[in-house]
């Protein structure tokens, strides 16, 4: 559904709230192939056991915020991503 939305909408930014996994990495790859200029912000709870996925996710998205996060900081980053 995410890929369909990104392909058929005029969105400039997508916010994904999901646990890093192989499936999420595949979807991120698909999003980048579909819409190279789409900005991607990802939210999740950091887990020291998943450092491999954490690093791989960071290679696919523009920004990662770990929960709990500061709403003002996230808002500021969204503004930065949309003005680039």
Secondary structure per residue as TSV (DSSP state, phi and psi in degrees):
chain	resnum	aa	ss	phi	psi
A	1	X	-	360.0	-37.9
A	2	X	H	-61.6	-45.4
A	3	X	H	-63.9	-40.0
A	4	X	H	-63.7	-44.6
A	5	X	H	-59.6	-48.2
A	6	X	H	-64.3	-37.9
A	7	X	H	-71.9	-29.7
A	8	X	H	-107.8	8.2
A	9	X	S	-121.3	167.8
A	10	X	-	-99.4	20.3
A	11	X	-	-62.2	141.3
A	12	X	S	-99.3	-15.8
A	13	X	E	-144.8	140.1
A	14	X	E	-125.8	137.3
A	15	X	E	-109.9	123.0
A	16	X	E	-114.7	126.0
A	17	X	E	-113.6	97.7
A	18	X	-	-157.9	153.4
A	19	X	-	-73.5	130.3
A	20	X	-	-58.6	133.2
A	21	X	-	-157.5	172.3
A	22	X	H	-61.5	-38.7
A	23	X	H	-64.6	-41.7
A	24	X	H	-64.2	-41.4
A	25	X	H	-60.5	-40.9
A	26	X	H	-62.2	-42.4
A	27	X	H	-67.1	-38.0
A	28	X	H	-63.7	-42.2
A	29	X	H	-58.9	-44.7
A	30	X	H	-63.3	-41.4
A	31	X	H	-61.2	-44.3
A	32	X	H	-64.6	-35.8
A	33	X	H	-69.3	-39.1
A	34	X	H	-73.1	-45.6
A	35	X	-	-137.8	88.3
A	36	X	T	-61.6	-32.0
A	37	X	T	-88.0	-2.9
A	38	X	-	-67.1	129.0
A	39	X	E	-85.0	137.9
A	40	X	E	-126.2	125.3
A	41	X	E	-116.6	129.3
A	42	X	E	-119.4	139.9
A	43	X	E	-120.0	134.8
A	44	X	E	-167.8	168.4
A	45	X	-	-86.4	124.8
A	46	X	-	-67.3	137.8
A	47	X	-	-132.6	117.8
A	48	X	G	-59.5	-21.7
A	49	X	G	-76.1	-16.9
A	50	X	G	-110.4	36.9
A	51	X	H	-64.2	-31.1
A	52	X	H	-63.4	-49.2
A	53	X	H	-64.6	-37.9
A	54	X	H	-57.7	-47.7
A	55	X	H	-66.4	-40.2
A	56	X	H	-66.4	-39.6
A	57	X	H	-61.7	-43.7
A	58	X	H	-60.0	-26.3
A	59	X	T	-77.1	-10.8
A	60	X	T	-111.7	-13.8
A	61	X	S	-121.0	167.7
A	62	X	S	-84.3	-33.4
A	63	X	E	-152.7	144.1
A	64	X	E	-123.2	136.0
A	65	X	E	-123.5	131.6
A	66	X	E	-88.7	142.3
A	67	X	S	-82.3	145.0
A	68	X	S	-73.2	148.6
A	69	X	-	-124.8	161.4
A	70	X	-	-87.3	120.9
A	71	X	H	-60.3	-38.7
A	72	X	H	-63.7	-39.5
A	73	X	H	-65.7	-42.2
A	74	X	H	-64.4	-44.3
A	75	X	H	-59.9	-42.9
A	76	X	H	-63.0	-42.7
A	77	X	H	-65.6	-38.1
A	78	X	H	-61.6	-44.5
A	79	X	H	-58.9	-43.2
A	80	X	H	-62.2	-45.0
A	81	X	H	-63.6	-34.5
A	82	X	H	-84.3	-11.8
A	83	X	H	-100.8	0.4
A	84	X	-	-81.1	360.0
